[in-house]
Amino acid sequence: VVKPAAYTVQGCSAGTTLVAGTGCTMTVVLQPQSAGDVGGSIDFHVGEASPYRIRLFGAATAAAGGAVSFESGEISFGEVPVGTGAPTQKLKIRNDSAVQVQFASLGFEGTHPNDFSRSGPCKLSNPLPPGETCIAELAFSPAASGERRAQFVVRLADGQSASVGVRGSGRSTQGTPEPVAATPVTVVEFYRASVDHYFMSIAADEIAALDSGLFPGWTRTGLTFKSHATGQPGFSPICRFYLPPTADSHFYSASPQECAAVAAGNPSFILESTAVMHLAVPNPLSGVCPIGTVPIYRTWNRRPDTNHRYTTSLAVRNQMVALGHAPEGSGPDAVTFCGPA
């Protein structure tokens, strides 16, 4: 069994019998229908209680012919000592359409998105006129040795997107100091009254865009919590999906299995990041968070326009449940994540 449809396999088909000491070869082909990350899995059912599962992960760049394009292909930063930065590379983004385009997001997705960063004149607040270009300055600082990859993804306000691959390699150096625990970053919650939806973001450019009114109707609730922007011992990467209308919402998970299952079972969902932030996870039975962290609760509105709210306040969680939301999480208090205290 292969999930999702973007993956096809040849060889080792259903009904294949393997005697002791023999094997078969399976070829897996990825044929993505859109740009971005494509997660999936292969399940092998062999008559036991549970199937054997192999996780699949791939990424695709956008096809030509969209509203925007890049004036270069994949960007390589070469080999860089771990913890240091490579020289910035400039990427031209061109508006190939006949109308002005508005950027909705400019960010990195894929396997190692936090090793790359963006600056320069291409900004969410700067629309791009027809036929014009702007410069995105891309930087690379490897967090670990070995190959590091991601996709630089440009999403437009009308839903179109384009992406280009970025890669580099980290080189270990003798005498590298032990990593210092990162300072937690504030995650800000917003509310849009017209649709009764909540949204949270750790990204400074997203927060600034929402505060400025670039995306009308969103206001701060005044509630925040802490998270790590980069990987830390004891903290898990949080994937983020965009759920297109009728939901027009976002979903977050700390479980790679759940992230893969959501991607496989919902091909219309857009995997925006495999590591949008990093949070700890509670004990799956008791719901108790690790020492030094605080519980984060998740509620679901149980409506066709699916929306979730995430909060560290038990009182707010209970208020949402009283309004008809369903609590989701582990243990008697339904804890979903654990944030740094």
Helices and strands as residue ranges (DSSP letters): E 2-3, E 7-10, E 27-30, E 36-44, E 52-60, E 68-70, E 75-81, E 89-95, E 103-109, G 113-115, E 116-119, E 133-140, E 146-156, E 161-171, E 185-192, E 197-201, H 204-212, E 218-227, E 236-243, E 249-253, H 256-265, E 270-279, E 293-300, E 308-311, H 314-322, E 326-328, E 335-340
